[in-house]
Amino acid sequence: MTDQTKTIYAVGGTVQAKGGIYISRQADEELLAHCRQGNYAYVLNARQMGKSSLIAHTCERLDDDIHTVNIDLTDIGTTINEEEFYLGILTMIADELDLESDIYDWWQAQAHLGKTQRFSRYLRSVVLEEIAGPVIIFIDEIDTTLSLPSFTDDFFAAIRALYNARATDPALARLSFVLIGVAHPGDLISDPARTPFNIGERIILRDFTLAEAEPLAGGLGNDASEGTRILKEIFQWTNGHPYLTLRLCDALTNKAAAYNDWTLPALVETLFFSEESAKDSNLEFVRDKLTDDAPPGKQAELLRIYRRVFLSFLREKDEEQSRLKNHLKLAGVIRAENGYLKVRNKIYRRAFNLPWISEHLPFDWQQFRRRALQTIAGLLFLIALVVATLTWQFWQDAEAQRLNANFYLAKVLEERADNALAAAADTAQINERNANLQQAWLYSLAALNQEIPADKSLLSALGNLHSRELRNMLSTQRWTSHYSLRAFNQLAFSPDGKTIASASDDRTVRLWEMDLLERYLAFGKDDPQFQTLYEYSFRLLPYELKDFTLESAPLLIDLPLKGVKRPMEAFERPRTNMDFARWILENAPIEQ
C-alpha cells in the first residue's frame, strides 16, 4: 500500500472528478443502451450508490453526435419561485449546449404564455432548432423538487407531454430526459396520468458484486492474491455497498502497519462504531432517513417494519406499492432479494441493531390504547364466561334438585293413591269405596301434575296406577277433543279445587267440573244423570287473554258452551299447553 495507490479509491462524489477507479455494473450497459435509443430513463436509488458517477461515465461513452446536458438541481436552490425554477434550468441548458439565442430575451418575448408552456416551447423551438443531433438532458438531485412548491407537478407533466408529442412532432424523438435522485416516483408526482416515470425506463443501481469490484484489489495488499483476500474480507462487512467498500479500501491504504487478521475489524470499529462514526455522512444519512426524515407520523410504523426485516426469520416481503418499505430502500438500510427484504450489510446491521431500534422507536399511544382495550375486552369476556358457566351450573344443580324433589313428591302421592285404591278394594261399602276411589283419583292427578325429570314420563306414571276404574275412564272415555290415553298428557287443578284443566297432544285445552267426576265415580258413565252432566256441565267458560305472553305456533281451544259446540279458535301458543291451562285456571271466571 504505497502513496501511488491512494488516489484510486474515490470516496464520495463522482469517481471521475477524483480520478479514482470506476467500477462498471449492469446498470452502465442498460443506461447506455437506452440513451442511444432515445428512451426516457430514471435512476432513483439510495444516496452514495454511484448515481452521479454512472451519469458521468455514460456521457463519456456516448457517441460524439449525441449532445448531453447535466443539470444538478441543487445549483438552482429551493428558495425560488416558479419562474426562477424554469429559467434556471433553461439557462443551464443554453450554456451547456452553447446556444446562440439569448435565453432572457426569448423568455421575456414569450411572457404572454404560462411558465410551463414557455419551458416546453423553448426546448422545441430553440434547442431542437439549433441542435441537429439527439439531445439528452440529465437532471440530477431530482428529489430537490420535494422541497419546492407544488408547481413542480407541472414540470414533470411537461416532460411527459414532450414524450407524448413525439407522435405528432418527429423532431421530439431527438430529445430525451434521464432523471436521477433519491426518491420514489410516487413522492415526486402523485398523479399517474401526468407522471413521466411510467413512460421512462427504470435503471436499478445495485451493489458491487465481488467480480465487478475485483479492480479494487489492485491497491490492497502486497500482491494480487493478498489484495483479493482483503477485498473478500471487506465484502463480508459491506456486501458490496459502493461507498462503504471504497471507504474501507481507502482507509486501508492509509494504514502504515502491516495487514493482519485484526486490522480490518479494528478499522471497521473505528470508522463506523466509535464516536468517529458520527461524522460518517452515509451513516448520518441513514439515521436521518429512519428518524427525522421519516414520513410524517410514520416513524414508529417505519421502525417496526425495519425491525421485522432485521429479524430475518420473519421473511418480510418486498412490496413496490408500500410507501414505507420504499422509504427504507431509499434510505439504503435494506434491499430486496428474491422478493424479500434483507438488511443491506453487516455494518448497517450492527449500527442499526435492535437496541438502536428500541431507543428510537416512539411510544405509540394509539397502539397501546388498542392493545389495552383488546386486553380489557378479553378479560371481561373471560370473566363473563366464568360467571355464565358458574350460573349455568348453579341453575342446573338447582333445577336437578327441584325436579328430584318433585319426583319424590310424585312418588309419595302415587303411593297414597295406591293405598286409597287398596282401601277401596278391601271395603264392600259403596260410599266408602267411592270415597276411596275419589281420593285415589285426586292423589293420582296431583302426582301427575308434578314436573318431574324428562325420563319419567306421564304415561309411565299412569302405568303405575292400580285402579282398573281410573285406567278405564282415561283410556275408554272420549273426552271431547282428547281421543286417547296417549293424547291426554297434562292435568292441573284450579285454586278452589272445583275445576280441572287437561292438555292434549291434539293441542287443545279442556276444563272439567268436579261434580261430573264425582258423579261418574259414584254411578258410572251409564247413569242418566251423568249423561246430562256430560252434555251440559262440561264447558270452557269465557275469558280474556290479558297480559299473557303470546309465542310460537297457534294453540287450538275447544269452546263448548252449555252443550253447544263452537268452532275451535286459534290463539298464539305459550311455552307449553300446561302453562296455558294454569293461566286459564288462575284468570278465567267460572260462569255460574
Secondary structure, DSSP 8 states (H G I E B T S, - for coil): --GGGGGG---SS-HHHHT------HHHHHHHHHHHTT--EEEE--TTSSHHHHHHHHHHHS-TTSEEEEEEGGGT-SS--HHHHHHHHHHHHHHHHT-SS-HHHHHHHTTTS-HHHHHHHHIIIIIHHH--S-EEEEEE-GGGGGGS-TTHHHHHHHHHHHHHGGGT-GGGGGEEEEEEESS-HHHH---TTT-STTTSEE-------TTTTGGGGGGSSSSHHHHHHHHHHHHHHHTT-HHHHHHHHHHHHT--S---TTHHHHHHHHHHSSGGGGG-HHHHHHHHHHTTTS-TT-HHHHHHHHHHHHSGGG--B--TT-HHHHHHHHHTSEEEETTEEEES-HHHHHHT-HHHHHHH----HHHHHHHHHHHHHHHHHHHHHHHHHHHHHHHHHHHHHHHHHHHHHHHHHHHHHHHHHHHHHH---HHHHHHHHHHHHHHHHHHHTS---TTS-HHHHHHT---HHHHHHHHHS-BTTB-STTTEEEEEE-TTSSEEEEEETTS-EEEEEHHHHHHHHHH-TT-HHHHHHHHHT--------TT----SSEEEEEEEETTEEEEEEEEE--S-HHHHHHHHHHH-----
